[in-house]
Amino acid sequence: MEIQKATVIFDALSQETRLKAFRLLVESGPEGLPAGAISEQLQTPHNTLSFHLNQLSHAGIVTSQKQGRSVIYAANFEAMNALISFMVKDCCSRDMAQIREDEKTGCSIIQLSNCC
């Protein structure tokens, strides 16, 4: 990941409503949530939420899919994994943080040392 892409993601997440919406979508898993459910859970008006979801989509960390009359939003886990990998690989020394692949699950595991 390039620094420019990372700054776009951080910019999108630096607003409270967007951060709450993204965290809610992460909790909901790959299935995502309809826009109305997000609006209801965050107690945010639909038009306001639409603006924030568009910002998250523009940053590439949220996807949307039309299902009937609803739009389903979901966290883009691949993009967030790339951001986390970027931060650990480029911003931490190897003795403080390492990323390894779990052979059983195929998942990336971030190991942070417990120091200072």
N, C-alpha and C positions, 0 to 999 in steps of 0.2 A: 504494500500500500504506500502511496506517495503522501507526503506531508499535506499537500493541498487537499486531498480527499479526506484525510483525517480531520483537518480543520473545518471542513464543511459538516462533517458528522458532529464534531464537538459543538459547533455553532448551533446546529439543530437541537442538540440535547441541552443546551445551556439555558433553556426557557422552561419554567416550572411545569406548565401544562403539557408541553411536549415530552418532558422527561417522565411525567406521571403516565402519559398515554403509552410511551414506549415500554415502560416497566410493566404496565398492565398487559400489553401485547406479549411481552416475554413470558409472563405468568400463564397466559392463555395457550402457549405452545404454538406449534405450526398450523393448527386449525384456525387461529386468529379469532377475531370478534367482529360482529357487525358494527358499523359506525354508530348506530343508535344505542347499542349496549355500552360502547365506550363513553358516549356522551352522558348516558344515564349514570354510569359508575363514577365518572369524574365530575358529575354535576356541572357540565359545561354546555352552553348552547350549541346546537348543531352547526350553525354557520361559523362560530368561533372554532369549534373542533375541526371542522373541515379545513380551515386555514392551517391549523397546526399539523394535521395529518398530511397535508400537501407538502409542508416543509420537511417532515420526516421522510416522505416519499422521495422528494427531490434530493435529499442527502443519501438516499439508497438504503436506508435501514428499515424501511417499512414497505411492504408490497400491498397491493390492493387487487381484488378480484370481484367482478360483478356476479352475484348469485341471485337470480330473480330480480326482485325490486331492491335488494340490499347490496351494499358494498362491504365486503369482508376485508378487514385489514389484518395483516400479520407481520410480526417482527421478521426481519431478514437476518437469520442467525448466521448465515455465511459471511455477510458483511461485518457483523459485530465480532465474529471470530477473527476475521482479518484485522480489524482494528485492535483487538486485544493482543493478537500476535505481534502486530506492529509495535505496540507500546512495550511489550515485554522484551522483544528481540532488540529493539533499537534504543530503548531508554533505560535498560537495566543491565548491569554487568552480569556475566554468566554465573558468578558465584552467589548472586542474589536471586536470580529467577531463571528458570529453564522451562522450555516447552518440550514435551515428549508425547509420542503417540502410544495409546494403550492398545496393545496387540489384540486383546479380546474384543473390545468394543469399537475400536477404530476411532475413538475420541481423542482429542488433544487434551493433555493434562498440563496445567501450569503449576509448577512447583515454586513457591516463594520461600526463601530461607527466613528463619526467625532470628533476625539479628538487629543490633543497634536499637 
